[in-house]
């Protein structure tokens, strides 16, 4: 059986991608690999696709290859599959591995970098894409499919993937962590959570859909000089809070850069 699509490293995100692919391709066209053979075979059985314990066997004859492996495993996997890759489309979801590095290892392939939305299962959120200079019909087709897996597919330069990953992929986790911290400070009671959730749903979600000028107007409207809100906003606008937010973003970007440097050596 010649499989046309291979998912190398079908872990949590790899399975999410598989769930999307299975809606457009027949199961017998897809082969997956995973280090954990028992888990890999279980996923294959769940979706009716083929499991292979060999990455090189899986990519042979594949026209589309999804690389869903950890950055530290990239070098070894690329060396393993390179001799068996013809001229397919390679789609890497590793935020810390550059397009140029993959192309240097498998120069005959069309290489796309794709950062799925954390909400890919719901087809929501922002996904990121680094295109290849080659833009054939097959490439356009797969990009069209990727576009349908989220509410927004943003094309970006390869060199900017670090910061955009922090915004698009890590951003939702940062916001969730911030809300959890607020709950921890005020007390994580059902009533507190109910009130804050209602505020988020009815006010903040509606507000973020509007231009940022409307955000500023809301802050100004609620911040009566000497009032309760103004006192809290004063802390949020302080240099200490600005420094903390910059540190969160800077640390995430630097970690992504460190992983890339180490993985591509």
Secondary structure, 3 states (H helix, E strand, C coil): CCCCEEEECCCHHHHHHHHHHCCCCCHHHEEEECCCHHHHHHHHHHHCCEECCCHHHHHCCCCEEEECCCHHHHHHHHHHHHCCCCCCEEEECCCCCCHHHHHHHCCCCEEEEEECCCCHHHCCCEEEEECCCCCCHHHHHHHHHHHCCCCEEEECCHHHHHHHHHHHHHHHHHHHHHHHHHHHHHCCCHHHHHHHHHHHHHHHHHHHCCCHHHHHHHHHHHCCCCCHHHHHHHHHCCHHHHHHHHHHHHHHHHHHHHHHHHHCC
